[in-house]
Structures are given as C-alpha cells and as structure tokens.
Amino acid sequence: MALTDENTDTKNSRKYVLSKRMDRLFLELYSIYKFIARFFREVFVPPYEGKEIIKQCFEIGVKSLPLISLTGFIIGIVFTNQSRVSLAEFGATSWLPALISVAIVRAMGPLVTALIAAGRVGSSIGAELGSMKVTEQIEAMEVSATNPFRFLVVSRVLATTFMVPSLMMYMVLVALLGAYVNVHKNELTSFTTYFVQVFNAITFLDIFSSIIKSFVFGFTIGVVGCYKGYNSSKGTEGVGKAANSSVVTGMFLIFIEELISLQIITALRTM
C-alpha cells in the first residue's frame, strides 16, 4: 500500500512543470500573447468591418459623453477648491490656472478618462462577448462563414483605442472650463487671462504624452474586455465573472501603465 501511495504522489507531481498555480499563470500569459498576436494579424487583413467599427465608436464614445462631461466638470471645480487653500497660505492664488492645467493635462485627464472607460466600456464588452460565447452565438458566426474574431474583437479594440484619446481631450477641456468657473467666481479672472495662463504652463510634451498614454489605455481596455468575454465559460456565471474581471484587470493594468509612463516622461523632461 505504501508503494502504491508513493507512485500515485509521483504521478500527480509530474502533471505540472512547476506547480499548479505557476503552470496556470504561464498558460494564461501564453493565451493572452496568442490573442494579441491574432489581433495584429487580423487588423491589417481585409475585409474590414467598417460599419461595426463606426457603431462601436458611437457606443463607446458618444454614449460616454454625458458621464465624461459631468465627471470632468466636477473634477475641475473640486480640484480648484482644494488647491486654492494651499496656495492661499503663500499668497499664490494667481498660480491656480497654471497648477490646474498641469495637473489635468498631465495626469488627471488621461487617468480618470481611462478609469471611467474601463468601468463603463470594459464591463460592457466583457458581458456582451461573454453572453455571446456561452449562448454559442460565436460558434454560429463561424458556421455562417463570418470571422467572429474580426467582427467582434478587432472592431471593439480599434474603437476603444481611438475613442479613449478623443474622450480624454474632451474631458480635459470640460475640466478646464469647470475650473475656470470656480476661478472666475473667486478671483474674477477673465476668460482670456485664464486660458493664456493655462496654455503657458503646459508644453508640447505634456499634450503628446497624454495622447499616447490614452491610446495605450484604450488598447488595454479593449483587449482585456474582449479577451475576458471571448474566453468566458460556465454559463451565466461566466458572463458575470467576465464583466467583473474586465473592469478589475483593466484598472489594474491602467495604473501600472500610468506608473511606467510617468517614469519615461520624467526621464524625457530631464534630458
């Protein structure tokens, strides 16, 4: 009996290269690599799903404008109120427009827009594709000679990649307008004077780096949402998990990308 137990343990240990968790991690990473590689293969090969891309741009971009507008305006007002107290202690409230523009353009605009998109768009994509997966609609598309990956995944990833930067620029503008309302109310600063100080404080590198970051954030949101939904399983439970993990994973990766981009941009400024 002892020899039999030892043989069983040996056979079970040989099932895994490293360990059960580590093997799953590397298999998941390989699956993600294949998914992204397939996207780059499919995106350049015709026929192109132009109508579906435009539809997804509308769903992702236009339908997000009310939430982005409200959030951006409130951020501008709240950030200005919070900053005024600190600057007033040094008699430097005249620096408010410059401080606001740097903070919003460099960091808050791209990051907050990406987080909103990850919550609204990422969960929607994960749930939609997950529902199609568990109800076998994706398999039905393959039977009808339609490439489901190109129609469902490529179109959504392209839409998020291009719409998140557009939403970011719009949110920056709305946040600056919200800040102007607060500054004008308290310091009676004119519209022209305010925006002259705003644009004098930022550089081309600030604008360019924010746009590039937003492209990366949008691509990340699209890939994560599509991957989680396209590979979901276990029926309706899998749909919920796909939507939830799309948001959590997307936000986690956005924070990591923000940290990495901050180090790169800081290094470029010191050159």
C-alpha positions as CSV (number, residue, x, y, z in Angstrom):
1,M,0.0,0.0,0.0
2,A,2.8,2.4,0.8
3,L,4.4,1.8,-2.6
4,T,1.1,2.4,-4.3
5,D,0.6,5.8,-2.5
6,E,4.2,6.8,-3.4
7,N,3.6,6.0,-7.0
8,T,0.3,8.0,-7.0
9,D,2.0,11.0,-5.5
10,T,4.8,10.8,-8.1
11,K,2.3,10.7,-11.0
12,N,0.4,13.7,-9.6
13,S,3.5,15.7,-9.2
14,R,4.5,15.0,-12.8
15,K,1.3,16.6,-14.1
16,Y,2.7,20.1,-13.5
17,V,6.0,21.5,-14.7
18,L,6.5,23.9,-11.8
19,S,3.3,23.9,-9.8
20,K,-0.4,24.0,-10.4
21,R,-0.7,27.8,-10.0
22,M,2.5,28.7,-11.8
23,D,1.6,26.4,-14.8
24,R,-1.8,28.1,-15.0
25,L,-0.2,31.6,-14.9
26,F,2.2,30.8,-17.8
27,L,-0.6,29.2,-19.8
28,E,-2.8,32.3,-19.3
29,L,0.1,34.5,-20.3
30,Y,0.6,32.4,-23.5
31,S,-3.1,32.6,-24.2
32,I,-3.0,36.4,-23.9
33,Y,0.0,36.6,-26.2
34,K,-1.8,34.5,-28.8
35,F,-4.9,36.6,-28.5
36,I,-3.0,39.9,-29.0
37,A,-0.9,38.4,-31.9
38,R,-4.1,37.3,-33.6
39,F,-5.5,40.8,-33.3
40,F,-2.5,42.3,-35.1
41,R,-2.7,39.6,-37.8
42,E,-6.4,40.2,-38.3
43,V,-6.4,44.0,-38.2
44,F,-4.4,44.5,-41.4
45,V,-6.2,41.8,-43.4
46,P,-9.3,42.7,-45.5
47,P,-12.2,42.7,-45.5
48,Y,-12.6,45.4,-42.9
49,E,-15.6,45.7,-40.7
50,G,-16.1,49.5,-41.2
51,K,-19.8,49.7,-40.2
52,E,-19.2,47.7,-37.0
53,I,-16.2,49.9,-36.1
54,I,-18.3,53.0,-36.5
55,K,-21.1,51.5,-34.5
56,Q,-18.7,50.6,-31.7
57,C,-17.2,54.1,-31.8
58,F,-20.7,55.5,-31.3
59,E,-21.4,53.1,-28.4
60,I,-18.1,53.8,-26.7
61,G,-17.5,57.4,-27.5
62,V,-20.8,59.3,-27.9
63,K,-22.7,57.4,-25.3
64,S,-19.9,58.1,-22.7
65,L,-20.1,61.9,-23.2
66,P,-22.7,62.6,-20.5
67,L,-20.7,60.8,-17.9
68,I,-17.4,62.2,-19.0
69,S,-18.9,65.8,-19.1
70,L,-20.3,65.6,-15.6
71,T,-17.1,64.0,-14.2
72,G,-14.8,66.4,-15.9
73,F,-16.7,69.5,-14.8
74,I,-16.9,68.3,-11.2
75,I,-13.2,67.4,-11.2
76,G,-12.3,70.9,-12.4
77,I,-14.4,72.6,-9.6
78,V,-13.3,70.3,-6.8
79,F,-9.6,70.3,-7.7
80,T,-9.6,74.1,-7.9
81,N,-11.3,74.5,-4.5
82,Q,-8.9,72.0,-2.8
83,S,-5.8,73.7,-4.4
84,R,-6.8,77.3,-3.5
85,V,-6.5,76.6,0.2
86,S,-2.9,75.5,-0.1
87,L,-1.9,78.3,-2.5
88,A,-3.6,81.0,-0.4
89,E,-1.3,80.3,2.5
90,F,1.6,81.5,0.4
91,G,-0.4,84.3,-1.4
92,A,0.0,82.4,-4.7
93,T,-3.6,82.0,-5.8
94,S,-2.7,83.6,-9.1
95,W,-0.9,80.3,-9.9
96,L,-4.1,78.4,-9.9
97,P,-4.7,78.3,-13.7
98,A,-1.1,77.0,-14.3
99,L,-1.4,74.4,-11.5
100,I,-4.8,73.2,-12.7
101,S,-3.7,72.9,-16.4
102,V,-0.5,70.9,-15.5
103,A,-2.4,68.5,-13.2
104,I,-5.3,67.9,-15.5
105,V,-3.4,67.7,-18.8
106,R,-0.5,65.6,-17.5
107,A,-2.3,63.1,-15.2
108,M,-5.9,63.6,-14.2
109,G,-7.4,63.8,-17.6
110,P,-5.9,60.6,-19.2
111,L,-6.2,58.6,-15.9
112,V,-9.7,59.5,-14.9
113,T,-11.0,59.1,-18.5
114,A,-9.4,55.6,-18.7
115,L,-10.8,54.5,-15.4
116,I,-14.3,55.6,-16.4
117,A,-13.9,53.8,-19.8
118,A,-12.7,50.7,-18.0
119,G,-15.7,50.7,-15.7
120,R,-18.3,51.5,-18.4
121,V,-16.9,50.2,-21.6
122,G,-14.8,47.3,-20.3
123,S,-17.6,45.7,-18.4
124,S,-20.0,46.2,-21.3
125,I,-17.6,44.5,-23.8
126,G,-16.9,41.6,-21.4
127,A,-20.5,41.0,-20.6
128,E,-21.6,41.2,-24.3
129,L,-19.0,38.9,-25.7
130,G,-19.3,36.6,-22.7
131,S,-23.1,36.3,-23.3
132,M,-22.4,35.5,-27.0
133,K,-19.8,32.9,-26.0
134,V,-22.0,31.0,-23.5
135,T,-25.0,31.1,-25.9
136,E,-22.9,29.8,-28.7
137,Q,-23.5,32.8,-31.0
138,I,-19.8,33.0,-31.7
139,E,-19.8,29.4,-33.0
140,A,-22.9,30.2,-35.1
141,M,-21.0,33.1,-36.7
142,E,-18.2,30.7,-37.7
143,V,-20.7,28.3,-39.3
144,S,-22.2,31.2,-41.3
145,A,-18.7,32.0,-42.8
146,T,-18.3,35.1,-40.7
147,N,-15.0,35.7,-38.9
148,P,-16.2,36.3,-35.3
149,F,-12.8,37.5,-34.1
150,R,-12.5,40.2,-36.7
151,F,-16.2,41.3,-36.4
152,L,-16.3,41.2,-32.6
153,V,-12.8,41.7,-31.2
154,V,-10.9,43.8,-33.8
155,S,-13.8,46.3,-34.2
156,R,-14.1,46.8,-30.4
157,V,-10.4,47.1,-29.7
158,L,-9.9,49.6,-32.5
159,A,-12.9,51.6,-31.3
160,T,-11.6,51.8,-27.7
161,T,-8.1,52.6,-28.9
162,F,-9.3,55.6,-30.9
163,M,-12.2,56.8,-28.8
164,V,-10.4,57.0,-25.4
165,P,-7.9,59.7,-26.6
166,S,-10.9,61.6,-28.0
167,L,-12.8,61.4,-24.7
168,M,-9.6,62.4,-22.9
169,M,-9.2,65.6,-24.8
170,Y,-12.9,66.4,-24.4
171,M,-12.7,65.7,-20.6
172,V,-9.6,68.0,-20.3
173,L,-11.5,70.8,-22.0
174,V,-14.6,70.3,-19.8
175,A,-12.4,70.1,-16.6
176,L,-10.6,73.3,-17.5
177,L,-14.0,75.0,-18.1
178,G,-15.2,73.8,-14.7
179,A,-12.0,75.2,-13.1
180,Y,-12.5,78.5,-14.9
181,V,-16.0,78.9,-13.4
182,N,-14.6,78.5,-10.0
183,V,-11.6,80.7,-10.6
184,H,-13.7,83.5,-12.1
185,K,-16.2,83.3,-9.2
186,N,-13.5,83.8,-6.6
187,E,-10.6,85.7,-8.3
188,L,-12.7,87.4,-11.0
189,T,-10.1,86.2,-13.6
190,S,-11.2,86.9,-17.2
191,F,-11.7,84.1,-19.7
192,T,-8.7,85.3,-21.8
193,T,-6.3,85.7,-18.9
194,Y,-7.2,82.3,-17.5
195,F,-6.6,80.4,-20.7
196,V,-3.4,82.3,-21.5
197,Q,-2.0,81.1,-18.2
198,V,-3.3,77.6,-18.8
199,F,-1.5,77.2,-22.2
200,N,1.6,78.9,-21.0
201,A,2.0,76.3,-18.3
202,I,1.9,73.2,-20.5
203,T,4.2,72.1,-23.2
204,F,4.0,70.0,-26.4
205,L,5.4,67.0,-24.4
206,D,2.6,67.2,-21.9
207,I,-0.1,67.1,-24.6
208,F,1.7,64.5,-26.8
209,S,2.4,62.2,-23.8
210,S,-1.2,62.4,-22.6
211,I,-2.5,61.4,-26.1
212,I,-0.1,58.5,-26.4
213,K,-1.0,57.3,-22.9
214,S,-4.7,57.4,-23.8
215,F,-4.1,55.3,-26.9
216,V,-2.3,52.7,-24.7
217,F,-5.1,52.9,-22.1
218,G,-7.8,52.5,-24.8
219,F,-6.0,49.5,-26.3
220,T,-5.6,47.9,-22.9
221,I,-9.3,48.3,-22.1
222,G,-10.4,46.8,-25.4
223,V,-8.0,43.9,-25.3
224,V,-8.9,43.0,-21.7
225,G,-12.6,43.3,-22.2
226,C,-12.6,41.2,-25.4
227,Y,-10.2,38.6,-24.0
228,K,-12.3,38.0,-20.9
229,G,-15.6,37.9,-22.8
230,Y,-14.3,35.9,-25.7
231,N,-12.9,33.2,-23.4
232,S,-15.6,33.1,-20.8
233,S,-17.3,29.8,-19.8
234,K,-19.6,28.3,-17.2
235,G,-22.8,29.8,-18.5
236,T,-24.4,32.9,-16.9
237,E,-21.9,32.7,-14.0
238,G,-19.1,33.1,-16.5
239,V,-20.7,36.2,-18.0
240,G,-20.7,38.0,-14.6
241,K,-17.1,36.9,-14.0
242,A,-16.1,38.2,-17.4
243,A,-17.6,41.6,-16.8
244,N,-16.2,41.9,-13.3
245,S,-12.6,40.7,-14.2
246,S,-12.6,43.0,-17.3
247,V,-13.1,46.1,-15.0
248,V,-10.7,44.9,-12.3
249,T,-7.9,43.8,-14.6
250,G,-8.3,46.8,-16.9
251,M,-8.0,49.3,-14.0
252,F,-5.0,47.4,-12.5
253,L,-3.2,47.5,-15.9
254,I,-4.0,51.2,-16.3
255,F,-2.4,52.1,-13.0
256,I,0.7,50.0,-13.9
257,E,0.9,51.7,-17.4
258,E,0.5,55.1,-15.7
259,L,3.4,54.4,-13.4
260,I,5.7,53.2,-16.2
261,S,4.7,56.1,-18.5
262,L,5.4,58.6,-15.6
263,Q,9.0,57.3,-15.3
264,I,9.6,57.5,-19.1
265,I,8.1,61.0,-19.4
266,T,10.1,62.3,-16.4
267,A,13.3,60.9,-17.9
268,L,12.4,62.7,-21.2
269,R,11.9,66.0,-19.4
270,T,15.3,65.8,-17.7
271,M,17.2,65.2,-20.9
